């Protein structure tokens, strides 16, 4: 399954596939609609960005930890 992203404005309930994608899309498609609202979208994007930053760069405060490699490997 290939994924393509584009922006479109529905007209009478119809969304046109851009010309650049028409040759690539030749069979049935699965459509997921995401409505773009400027205020909601920007605040959601900022929140998601912060969450993903936390997930991608975990930090653990190790001040005061005593680490013994031999003890850790013995487990």
TORPA-4810 file (N, C-alpha, C, O; in nm, 3 decimals):
<nodes>
NODE_1_0.086_-0.118_0.000_0.000_0.000_0.000_0.089_0.123_0.000_0.178_0.136_0.084_X
NODE_2_0.066_0.210_-0.093_0.139_0.337_-0.104_0.056_0.448_-0.040_-0.067_0.443_-0.043_X
NODE_3_0.122_0.547_0.016_0.053_0.662_0.074_0.096_0.789_0.002_0.215_0.811_-0.022_X
NODE_4_0.000_0.871_-0.032_0.025_1.000_-0.096_-0.050_1.105_-0.017_-0.161_1.082_0.031_X
NODE_5_0.011_1.221_-0.003_-0.052_1.330_0.073_-0.069_1.450_-0.018_0.021_1.486_-0.094_X
NODE_6_-0.185_1.512_-0.009_-0.210_1.635_-0.082_-0.322_1.710_-0.012_-0.398_1.653_0.066_X
NODE_7_-0.332_1.838_-0.042_-0.436_1.922_0.013_-0.539_1.949_-0.096_-0.504_1.972_-0.211_X
NODE_8_-0.665_1.947_-0.059_-0.772_1.971_-0.156_-0.890_2.036_-0.086_-0.908_2.020_0.035_X
NODE_9_-0.968_2.109_-0.162_-1.092_2.167_-0.112_-1.207_2.093_-0.180_-1.219_2.099_-0.302_X
NODE_10_-1.290_2.024_-0.103_-1.402_1.951_-0.164_-1.499_2.047_-0.232_-1.527_2.155_-0.182_X
NODE_11_-1.548_2.005_-0.347_-1.650_2.081_-0.420_-1.769_1.989_-0.444_-1.758_1.891_-0.517_X
NODE_12_-1.881_2.023_-0.383_-2.002_1.939_-0.393_-1.976_1.795_-0.351_-2.028_1.702_-0.411_X
NODE_13_-1.893_1.778_-0.247_-1.865_1.644_-0.196_-1.762_1.566_-0.275_-1.743_1.447_-0.251_X
NODE_14_-1.695_1.630_-0.369_-1.597_1.562_-0.454_-1.458_1.618_-0.430_-1.438_1.740_-0.426_X
NODE_15_-1.361_1.528_-0.413_-1.220_1.568_-0.400_-1.147_1.514_-0.522_-1.150_1.394_-0.548_X
NODE_16_-1.082_1.601_-0.596_-1.008_1.560_-0.715_-0.867_1.517_-0.678_-0.800_1.581_-0.596_X
NODE_17_-0.821_1.407_-0.738_-0.683_1.362_-0.719_-0.596_1.449_-0.809_-0.626_1.465_-0.927_X
NODE_18_-0.487_1.504_-0.754_-0.400_1.590_-0.835_-0.345_1.516_-0.958_-0.325_1.394_-0.954_X
NODE_19_-0.320_1.590_-1.064_-0.271_1.531_-1.189_-0.144_1.450_-1.169_-0.125_1.346_-1.232_X
NODE_20_-0.056_1.497_-1.081_0.072_1.429_-1.059_0.055_1.290_-1.001_0.146_1.208_-1.009_X
NODE_21_-0.061_1.262_-0.941_-0.085_1.131_-0.879_-0.178_1.041_-0.960_-0.188_0.922_-0.930_X
NODE_22_-0.244_1.095_-1.060_-0.347_1.018_-1.132_-0.292_0.893_-1.198_-0.361_0.790_-1.200_X
NODE_23_-0.172_0.897_-1.252_-0.115_0.777_-1.315_-0.075_0.673_-1.212_-0.080_0.553_-1.239_X
NODE_24_-0.036_0.718_-1.095_0.007_0.626_-0.989_-0.111_0.554_-0.925_-0.098_0.438_-0.885_X
NODE_25_-0.225_0.621_-0.915_-0.343_0.564_-0.849_-0.434_0.505_-0.957_-0.506_0.578_-1.025_X
NODE_26_-0.430_0.374_-0.969_-0.507_0.309_-1.076_-0.607_0.207_-1.023_-0.685_0.151_-1.101_X
NODE_27_-0.607_0.182_-0.893_-0.700_0.084_-0.837_-0.782_0.150_-0.725_-0.779_0.271_-0.708_X
NODE_28_-0.854_0.068_-0.650_-0.932_0.121_-0.539_-0.841_0.186_-0.436_-0.726_0.145_-0.420_X
NODE_29_-0.892_0.285_-0.367_-0.813_0.357_-0.267_-0.886_0.359_-0.134_-1.009_0.349_-0.129_X
NODE_30_-0.810_0.373_-0.029_-0.865_0.394_0.105_-0.846_0.542_0.135_-0.736_0.595_0.121_X
NODE_31_-0.952_0.608_0.177_-0.946_0.753_0.199_-0.965_0.782_0.348_-1.057_0.731_0.411_X
NODE_32_-0.878_0.863_0.401_-0.889_0.912_0.539_-0.893_1.064_0.529_-0.800_1.125_0.476_X
NODE_33_-0.998_1.125_0.581_-1.012_1.270_0.574_-0.965_1.334_0.703_-1.007_1.294_0.812_X
NODE_34_-0.881_1.432_0.692_-0.837_1.513_0.806_-0.872_1.657_0.774_-0.814_1.718_0.684_X
NODE_35_-0.967_1.711_0.848_-1.007_1.849_0.822_-0.903_1.942_0.879_-0.862_1.927_0.994_X
NODE_36_-0.861_2.038_0.800_-0.758_2.131_0.843_-0.822_2.260_0.894_-0.880_2.336_0.817_X
NODE_37_-0.811_2.283_1.023_-0.857_2.407_1.086_-0.733_2.478_1.138_-0.656_2.418_1.213_X
NODE_38_-0.712_2.600_1.099_-0.586_2.668_1.129_-0.554_2.672_1.278_-0.442_2.639_1.316_X
NODE_39_-0.647_2.711_1.362_-0.618_2.719_1.506_-0.600_2.582_1.568_-0.500_2.556_1.635_X
NODE_40_-0.696_2.494_1.545_-0.688_2.360_1.604_-0.568_2.283_1.551_-0.499_2.217_1.629_X
NODE_41_-0.543_2.290_1.423_-0.433_2.215_1.363_-0.298_2.261_1.419_-0.213_2.178_1.449_X
NODE_42_-0.279_2.392_1.432_-0.150_2.440_1.481_-0.129_2.404_1.626_-0.017_2.370_1.665_X
NODE_43_-0.234_2.410_1.710_-0.215_2.374_1.850_-0.195_2.224_1.865_-0.115_2.182_1.949_X
NODE_44_-0.265_2.143_1.785_-0.245_1.998_1.789_-0.104_1.963_1.744_-0.039_1.877_1.802_X
NODE_45_-0.058_2.030_1.639_0.075_2.001_1.585_0.181_2.033_1.690_0.276_1.956_1.707_X
NODE_46_0.166_2.144_1.759_0.262_2.181_1.862_0.262_2.079_1.974_0.369_2.040_2.022_X
NODE_47_0.144_2.035_2.018_0.134_1.936_2.124_0.196_1.804_2.079_0.272_1.743_2.154_X
NODE_48_0.164_1.761_1.960_0.218_1.636_1.908_0.369_1.645_1.897_0.440_1.550_1.928_X
NODE_49_0.418_1.760_1.852_0.561_1.778_1.837_0.630_1.765_1.972_0.734_1.699_1.983_X
NODE_50_0.575_1.826_2.075_0.633_1.817_2.208_0.631_1.673_2.258_0.729_1.627_2.317_X
NODE_51_0.521_1.603_2.235_0.511_1.464_2.278_0.613_1.377_2.206_0.679_1.294_2.269_X
NODE_52_0.626_1.395_2.077_0.721_1.314_2.002_0.864_1.346_2.043_0.949_1.257_2.046_X
NODE_53_0.892_1.472_2.075_1.025_1.507_2.123_1.056_1.432_2.251_1.168_1.383_2.270_X
NODE_54_0.957_1.422_2.340_0.979_1.350_2.465_1.002_1.202_2.438_1.085_1.140_2.505_X
NODE_55_0.931_1.146_2.343_0.946_1.004_2.314_1.078_0.975_2.242_1.138_0.870_2.265_X
NODE_56_1.121_1.064_2.157_1.241_1.040_2.080_1.369_1.068_2.157_1.474_1.011_2.126_X
NODE_57_1.363_1.154_2.257_1.482_1.188_2.333_1.458_1.168_2.482_1.445_1.265_2.557_X
NODE_58_1.452_1.042_2.526_1.428_1.019_2.669_1.549_1.063_2.750_1.664_1.044_2.710_X
NODE_59_1.521_1.122_2.864_1.629_1.162_2.954_1.601_1.105_3.092_1.487_1.104_3.139_X
NODE_60_1.706_1.059_3.155_1.696_1.006_3.290_1.797_1.080_3.375_1.916_1.086_3.341_X
NODE_61_1.752_1.136_3.483_1.842_1.206_3.573_1.919_1.101_3.653_1.860_1.022_3.727_X
NODE_62_2.049_1.102_3.638_2.132_1.001_3.703_2.220_1.059_3.813_2.313_0.994_3.861_X
NODE_63_2.191_1.182_3.852_2.269_1.242_3.960_2.252_1.160_4.087_2.140_1.133_4.129_X
NODE_64_2.363_1.120_4.147_2.357_1.045_4.272_2.345_0.894_4.252_2.348_0.820_4.350_X
NODE_65_2.332_0.848_4.130_2.326_0.703_4.106_2.467_0.646_4.110_2.561_0.705_4.058_X
NODE_66_2.478_0.531_4.173_2.606_0.460_4.172_2.587_0.340_4.082_2.503_0.254_4.107_X
NODE_67_2.666_0.334_3.977_2.652_0.226_3.879_2.770_0.132_3.889_2.886_0.173_3.881_X
NODE_68_2.739_0.005_3.907_2.841_-0.098_3.912_2.817_-0.191_3.794_2.723_-0.269_3.795_X
NODE_69_2.902_-0.183_3.694_2.883_-0.259_3.571_2.884_-0.409_3.599_2.806_-0.483_3.539_X
NODE_70_2.970_-0.456_3.687_2.978_-0.600_3.720_2.847_-0.648_3.780_2.798_-0.756_3.747_X
NODE_71_2.790_-0.567_3.869_2.663_-0.603_3.933_2.548_-0.605_3.830_2.462_-0.692_3.833_X
NODE_72_2.549_-0.508_3.740_2.445_-0.501_3.638_2.454_-0.621_3.543_2.351_-0.676_3.505_X
NODE_73_2.573_-0.662_3.504_2.590_-0.773_3.414_2.565_-0.908_3.481_2.539_-1.007_3.412_X
NODE_74_2.572_-0.915_3.611_2.549_-1.040_3.683_2.402_-1.078_3.681_2.369_-1.195_3.701_X
NODE_75_2.314_-0.983_3.659_2.171_-1.011_3.661_2.129_-1.076_3.538_2.011_-1.107_3.522_X
</nodes>
